[in-house]
């Protein structure tokens, strides 16, 4: 449908293209202005969709947490990017659309004023029970005009388990804005390290995200504590998302000190774990990835896990759990995988990463048993997971071409 449009007619509106009966009309319901993962995906897709000759509108939904706001939970985007987002038009009352795309939480499968409904969702534990608004799921998932978009094959299994047809579920990965996440100059990297009292000789591990159980941060801290006895220059940076979830990384340390691992979490270990809780703009997140020698995500359950892919775009090798959502994008050229076992418990499925394998992977990185080419890593991410490519696939899905 897009190919049939004449894109040189100028009119007022959110895009430089004229509205036409031939245009596909898309309304997106979601969140803007904040740094929640769904909101970040939505905003990146909106910026890309705004470049196409389509009739695009956006309806802002109430945030899942009423305390979230654009001041404390800002998205970190540039002024230019936020201006693009702000200028996307709002839908009119009772307006009819070709496509309604919902990307928020809880999932909303109810009918809309549109030909087709697409709902974005992630199923970290391969179980969507309790993740959607009240509805008759047994009948809803039989509606062939209702489609699911989920970012990994791991996550897809949760929707299949709930009765959605395989033909109505589309796996579309999330992307990386490679203009925002890239390798910086080595001298700049050294200067940034100095600002936070880190040496050029330090070997820095890092992990970014909500400090929830599924992230496997306890495993990472234990592995770090064990390896620290052998590698004195080892440091660990944990960047939480307490501004969204009110869960700080220091709570994990406090809880671990109450377990059998309390003996290895002494002051000498703790002083080399750097905790970051404040919200950071994207340019500072890029710096954090860059000063890292290895990004580690020993997760138990993830719907996609975007941060390792962002780290790889900066040329920083990654360590991720094997068997989960990251299998979709993992490549030997960007890092290592932690061996794991699959666990089924109370209708949930998750992974149990091996502590021994995690320690071995980190040791291999420290000893540089394998070298990684930052340019090749960045090229791999850009060639396969840039937002332009992902959004093209999204549009084709909307139009029924995938």
Buried (B, 14 or more C-beta within 10 A) or exposed (E): BBEEBEEEEEEEBBBEBBBBEEBBBBBBBBBBBBBBBBBBBBBBBBBBBBBBBBBBBBEEBEBBEEEBEEEEBBBBBBEEBBEBBEEBBEBEEEEEBBBBBBBBBEBBBBEBEBEBBBBBBBBBBBBBEEBBEEBEBEEBBEBEEBBBBBBBBBBBBBBBBBEBBEEBBBBBBBBBBBEBBBBBEEEEBEEBBEEEEBEEEBBBBBBBBBBBEBBBBBBBBBBBBBBBEEBEEBBBBBBBBBBBBEBBBBEBBEEBEEEEBEEBBEEEBBEBBBBBBEBBBBEBBBBBBBBBBBBBBBBBBBBBBBBBBBBBBBBBBBBBBBBBBBBBBBEEBBBBBBBBEEEEEEEBBBBBBBBEBBBBBBBBBBEEEEEBEBEEBBBBBBEBBBBEBBBBBBBBBBBEEE
